[in-house]
Amino acid sequence: MKFLSFIVSVLALIYNEVEAIKLQANVGELFTYKIEPQLFNWTHQVISQQFRYRPTLRSYPDLPSWMRYMYSHEYHAGFLYGTPPESAAGKDLSLDVVALNRQNYETRNVVVSMFVARKFPTPNVVQMKINNLNWVHLMDPGRVENLRNIFRNDLWPNSREDLSVVFMESAVNMGGRLPLRPQQREGVIVHVGSFAQFSPRLMELQEEVRPLYKLPSCTYKRTSVQKIFENVGFKLDWCAFRMVGMESPTEILFHSGKQSEQQVTEDQRQQEDRWIGIAREDVPVRNYIDEFAFAFAIPGMIFAILIGMLSAVLCFQHNKFSSNSDYPMASTVQMVQCSDTKSNQPITTLKSLKDPNFLLDNISMRSQSPNNSFYQLDCGNSSIYARPKPPPYKGGTLGRNGVDI
């Protein structure tokens, strides 16, 4: 029984692992490969998102640094793409591609073998951005061929023999923004290169779009070759149109001693582009005393002015309240009406009960009759006795025996 189960497991492994696929990539040229269910002998697709793929280097968890994998929901397939650098020339790569069937959770594995062929990178490159396409649309060989025919037949006839796509990437992955509407295209960055010199028509196009380089994007701009691209379904952003190449002929570049001189100049340019740090003594020193004085002096002066203004306002209000409280006590008067005995006419006299002169005038009278609470007022030739208002009542406290303390 155990032997039978072992045989079944071995057969399952043999069935799940498909034979290795051999591919070839060239240095400096765009490599693309489509991963679809037919690669794993799956022909029936029930749902649109039924299969998922995960490619990695054999015995490693990731892909080479120059290779990228993306899944397209539009084509329901995965794509491997990238441009091999010179450091990968002459090397063999093995990729493990694991597929998952999300309907029954079945997994299958395929091994992709790849050889990177050595090739001189193209010195002359035309860089452009296509706004009305996504990155996956350039995986179509027919659309790529249409783009190449524009340059080989109209703009760059000398590149007919070796024109190739050297780079391709989504504009979003290169730092662009996603479109406002999901129905719009994200855009794709494409580079085509050749060993041939740039044609006069390309040089004229370069001078035509050179004033647009200061703008980040200019989809509204039209050029003299606009119709050539639009007739095959390409809408370019002319602000991103660049021509990068060598002025010397390709025969001299790669078949004479000037190649080494060119390499020397490139090395010098790389060294000049490197950032060199400055010495510690050359670093400017900040004066913290001035910064602290500026940071605390001005707020401190404003704070002191505000405190002074607030104190002045509070003092003024305090004096006003004090004067208003003293006014009733100082102006407390008592009106006393007197009558003249000779003329029998009433005379009204105002006397302040808190006037010290009034008290002094009546000291002798109060000393003579201490029990008498009447004060004698002088009213002309006659005098009368008047009782002042009683003092305000102040409640006392009672002791234990009921005596007021």
C-alpha positions in Angstrom: 0.0 0.0 0.0 2.8 2.4 0.8 4.6 1.5 -2.4 1.4 2.3 -4.4 1.0 5.7 -2.7 4.7 6.5 -3.4 4.2 5.7 -7.1 1.1 7.9 -7.2 3.0 10.8 -5.7 5.9 10.5 -8.2 3.4 10.4 -11.1 1.7 13.5 -9.8 5.0 15.3 -9.6 5.9 14.3 -13.1 2.5 15.4 -14.4 2.6 18.7 -12.6 6.1 19.7 -13.8 6.3 20.5 -17.5 9.4 20.2 -19.5 11.8 23.2 -19.4 11.4 25.9 -22.0 14.5 27.5 -23.6 14.5 31.2 -24.5 17.2 33.7 -25.6 17.6 37.4 -24.7 20.0 39.9 -26.2 22.0 42.5 -24.3 20.4 46.0 -24.9 17.2 44.7 -26.4 13.8 44.4 -24.8 12.9 40.8 -23.8 9.3 39.9 -23.4 7.6 36.6 -22.5 3.9 35.8 -22.0 2.7 33.4 -19.3 -0.7 31.9 -20.1 -2.7 28.8 -19.1 -1.6 26.9 -22.2 2.0 26.9 -20.9 0.8 24.6 -18.1 -1.5 22.5 -20.3 -4.6 24.2 -19.0 -7.0 24.9 -21.8 -10.4 25.5 -20.0 -10.9 28.8 -18.2 -14.1 29.1 -16.3 -13.6 32.5 -14.6 -11.7 35.5 -15.8 -9.3 35.6 -12.9 -8.9 31.9 -12.5 -5.2 31.6 -12.8 -2.3 33.3 -11.0 1.4 33.0 -11.6 4.6 33.6 -9.6 7.9 33.5 -11.5 11.2 33.5 -9.6 14.8 32.6 -10.1 15.4 28.9 -9.5 16.2 28.4 -5.8 15.7 32.1 -5.2 12.7 34.1 -4.1 12.9 36.9 -6.6 13.7 37.7 -10.2 16.9 39.2 -11.7 17.3 42.9 -11.1 16.8 43.8 -14.8 13.6 41.6 -15.2 10.1 42.6 -14.2 6.8 40.6 -13.9 3.4 42.1 -14.2 -0.1 40.6 -14.5 -2.6 42.1 -17.0 -6.3 41.9 -16.1 -7.1 43.0 -19.6 -5.3 40.0 -21.2 -5.7 37.6 -18.2 -2.0 36.7 -18.5 1.3 37.4 -16.9 4.3 39.0 -18.7 8.0 38.9 -18.1 9.9 41.8 -19.7 13.2 43.7 -19.3 16.4 44.7 -21.0 19.5 42.6 -20.1 22.6 44.7 -19.2 26.1 44.0 -20.3 26.9 42.3 -16.9 24.4 39.5 -17.7 26.0 38.7 -21.1 26.9 35.0 -21.6 25.0 33.8 -18.6 22.3 31.1 -18.3 19.2 31.7 -16.2 16.6 29.4 -14.9 13.2 30.6 -13.8 10.6 28.7 -11.8 7.1 29.7 -12.8 4.4 28.4 -10.4 0.8 28.6 -11.5 -2.3 28.4 -9.3 -5.8 27.4 -10.4 -8.1 29.4 -8.1 -11.0 27.2 -9.0 -9.7 23.9 -7.6 -6.4 25.2 -6.0 -4.3 23.0 -8.2 -0.7 24.1 -8.7 1.7 23.4 -11.5 5.3 24.3 -12.2 7.3 25.0 -15.3 11.0 25.7 -15.7 12.1 28.4 -18.1 15.7 28.4 -19.2 17.2 31.6 -20.7 20.5 32.4 -22.3 21.6 36.1 -22.5 23.5 36.6 -25.7 26.3 39.2 -26.0 25.7 42.2 -28.2 26.9 45.8 -28.5 24.3 48.2 -27.1 22.9 50.6 -29.6 24.5 54.0 -29.3 21.7 56.1 -30.9 18.4 56.0 -29.1 15.1 57.8 -29.6 13.0 58.2 -26.4 9.3 58.8 -26.5 6.1 58.5 -24.4 2.9 57.1 -25.9 -0.2 58.5 -24.1 -3.0 56.3 -25.5 -1.4 52.9 -24.6 -0.6 50.9 -21.6 2.5 48.8 -21.1 0.7 45.6 -22.0 -0.3 46.9 -25.4 3.4 46.9 -26.5 3.5 43.2 -25.8 1.6 42.7 -29.0 4.2 42.0 -31.8 2.0 43.6 -34.4 1.8 46.9 -32.6 5.6 46.9 -32.0 6.2 46.2 -35.7 4.0 49.2 -36.6 6.1 51.5 -34.4 9.3 50.2 -35.9 8.0 50.7 -39.4 7.4 54.4 -38.7 11.1 54.9 -38.1 12.4 52.5 -40.7 10.2 53.8 -43.5 9.7 57.5 -42.8 11.8 59.1 -40.0 14.9 56.9 -39.8 15.5 54.9 -43.0 19.1 54.1 -42.2 18.0 52.0 -39.2 16.1 49.5 -41.3 18.6 46.7 -40.6 19.0 46.8 -36.8 16.3 49.0 -35.3 15.0 47.4 -32.1 13.1 48.3 -29.0 15.6 48.7 -26.2 13.4 49.8 -23.3 9.7 49.7 -22.3 8.0 50.6 -19.0 4.7 52.0 -17.7 4.6 55.7 -17.3 3.2 55.2 -13.8 6.2 53.1 -12.8 8.5 55.8 -14.1 7.0 58.5 -11.9 3.9 59.5 -13.8 0.4 60.0 -12.4 -2.5 57.8 -12.7 -5.2 59.1 -15.0 -8.3 60.8 -13.5 -10.6 58.3 -15.2 -10.0 54.6 -15.1 -11.0 54.3 -18.7 -8.0 56.4 -19.8 -4.6 54.9 -20.6 -1.7 55.2 -18.2 0.9 55.8 -20.9 4.0 53.9 -21.7 7.7 54.9 -22.1 9.4 53.4 -25.2 13.0 53.6 -26.4 14.1 52.5 -29.9 17.7 52.3 -30.8 20.0 51.6 -33.8 23.7 51.8 -34.8 22.8 54.1 -37.7 23.2 57.9 -37.5 20.2 60.1 -36.9 18.5 61.1 -40.2 18.1 64.8 -41.1 14.3 64.5 -40.6 14.9 63.3 -37.0 17.3 66.2 -36.4 14.6 68.7 -37.6 12.0 67.1 -35.4 14.4 67.4 -32.5 14.8 71.1 -33.0 11.0 71.4 -33.5 10.2 70.0 -30.1 13.2 71.3 -28.2 11.4 74.4 -26.8 8.9 72.0 -25.2 11.4 70.4 -22.9 10.7 72.9 -20.1 7.1 71.6 -19.9 6.3 68.5 -17.9 3.6 67.4 -20.4 2.1 68.8 -23.6 -0.5 66.5 -25.1 -2.0 69.4 -26.9 1.0 70.1 -29.0 1.1 68.9 -32.7 4.1 68.5 -34.8 4.9 68.0 -38.5 5.0 64.2 -38.1 1.8 64.0 -36.0 -0.2 62.3 -38.7 2.4 59.6 -39.3 2.0 58.3 -35.7 -1.8 58.9 -35.5 -2.4 56.8 -38.6 -1.2 53.7 -36.9 -2.8 54.5 -33.5 0.0 56.3 -31.6 -0.4 59.6 -29.8 2.9 60.9 -28.5 3.7 63.4 -25.7 6.2 65.6 -27.6 7.6 67.0 -24.3 9.1 63.6 -23.7 10.6 63.1 -27.1 14.4 62.9 -26.9 17.2 61.8 -29.1 20.3 60.5 -27.3 23.3 59.3 -29.4 26.8 59.7 -30.7 27.8 62.2 -33.4 30.6 60.0 -34.8 29.7 57.3 -37.4 29.1 53.8 -36.1 31.9 52.3 -38.3 34.5 54.5 -36.6 32.9 53.8 -33.2 33.2 50.1 -33.1 35.9 49.2 -35.7 38.8 51.5 -34.9 40.9 52.8 -32.0 38.4 55.6 -31.2 36.3 53.2 -29.3 38.7 53.1 -26.4 38.9 56.9 -26.5 35.1 57.1 -26.3 35.1 54.7 -23.3 37.7 56.9 -21.6 35.5 60.0 -22.1 32.5 58.1 -20.7 34.5 57.1 -17.6 35.6 60.7 -17.0 32.0 61.8 -17.4 30.9 59.3 -14.8 33.6 60.4 -12.4 32.5 64.0 -12.9 28.9 63.1 -12.2 29.8 61.5 -8.8 29.0 63.5 -5.7 32.0 64.5 -3.6 31.4 65.3 0.0 32.8 68.5 1.6 35.2 68.6 4.5 34.0 69.2 8.0 35.8 72.5 8.4 34.1 73.8 5.2 30.6 73.2 6.7 29.1 76.6 7.6 28.6 77.2 11.4 25.3 78.5 12.7 25.2 81.3 15.2 22.8 80.1 17.8 23.1 83.2 20.0 21.6 85.4 17.3 18.9 82.9 16.6 17.9 82.6 20.2 17.9 86.3 20.7 15.7 86.8 17.6 13.4 84.0 18.8 12.9 85.2 22.3 13.5 89.0 22.2 10.7 90.0 19.9 8.1 87.7 21.6 9.3 88.9 25.0 8.9 92.6 24.1 5.4 91.9 22.7 4.5 90.1 25.9 5.7 92.9 28.1 3.8 95.5 26.1 0.6 93.4 26.4 1.1 93.0 30.2 1.6 96.8 30.6 -1.5 97.6 28.7 -3.5 95.0 30.7 -2.2 96.4 34.0 -3.1 99.9 33.0 -6.6 98.9 32.1 -7.1 97.0 35.4 -5.7 99.9 37.5 -8.0 102.4 35.7 -11.0 100.2 36.3 -10.0 99.7 40.0 -9.8 103.5 40.6 -13.2 104.0 38.9 -14.8 101.4 41.2 -13.2 102.9 44.3 -14.4 106.4 43.5 -17.9 105.1 42.9 -18.0 103.3 46.2 -16.8 106.3 48.2 -19.3 108.7 46.6 -22.4 107.7 48.6 -20.6 107.8 52.0 -19.0 111.1 51.3 -22.3 112.7 50.1 -24.6 111.4 52.7 -26.4 114.5 54.0 -29.5 115.1 56.0 -32.0 117.8 55.2 -33.3 119.7 58.2 -36.0 122.3 57.9 -35.9 125.3 60.2 -38.3 128.1 60.8 -37.5 131.6 61.5 -39.3 133.0 64.6 -39.3 136.5 63.4 -40.5 136.0 59.8 -42.3 132.7 60.3 -40.8 131.4 57.0 -39.3 127.9 56.7 -35.6 127.7 56.0 -34.1 124.5 54.6 -30.6 123.7 55.6 -28.5 120.7 54.4 -26.0 119.3 56.9 -23.8 116.3 56.4 -23.8 113.9 59.3 -20.3 112.9 58.5 -18.9 116.4 58.3 -16.2 116.7 61.0 -17.1 120.3 61.5 -20.7 119.4 62.3 -19.5 117.0 65.0 -17.0 119.5 66.4 -19.7 122.1 66.6 -21.8 119.8 68.7 -19.2 118.3 71.0 -20.1 120.7 73.9 -23.7 119.8 73.5 -23.1 116.1 73.5 -20.8 116.4 76.5 -23.4 118.2 78.5 -26.2 115.7 77.7 -24.6 112.4 77.0 -28.0 110.6 77.1 -29.6 113.0 74.6 -29.4 111.9 71.0 -30.7 115.2 69.7 -28.3 117.6 68.0 -28.8 121.3 68.1 -28.8 122.9 64.7 -28.4 126.6 64.1 -31.0 128.0 61.7 -30.4 131.7 61.5 -31.6 133.3 64.7 -33.2 130.2 66.1 -31.9 126.7 67.0 -33.6 123.4 66.8 -32.9 119.9 67.9 -32.9 117.2 65.2 -32.4 113.4 65.6 -30.1 111.9 63.0 -30.7 108.7 61.2 -29.9 105.6 63.2 -26.7 103.7 62.3 -27.0 100.5 60.3 -27.8 97.4 62.3 -25.0 95.0 62.9 -26.0 91.6 64.2 -24.2 90.4 67.3 -23.5 87.0 68.6 -25.0 85.4 71.7 -23.1 83.6 74.3 -24.1 80.5 76.2 -26.1 82.5 78.7 -27.9 84.5 76.0 -25.8 87.6 76.6 -24.8 89.7 73.6 -21.1 89.7 73.1 
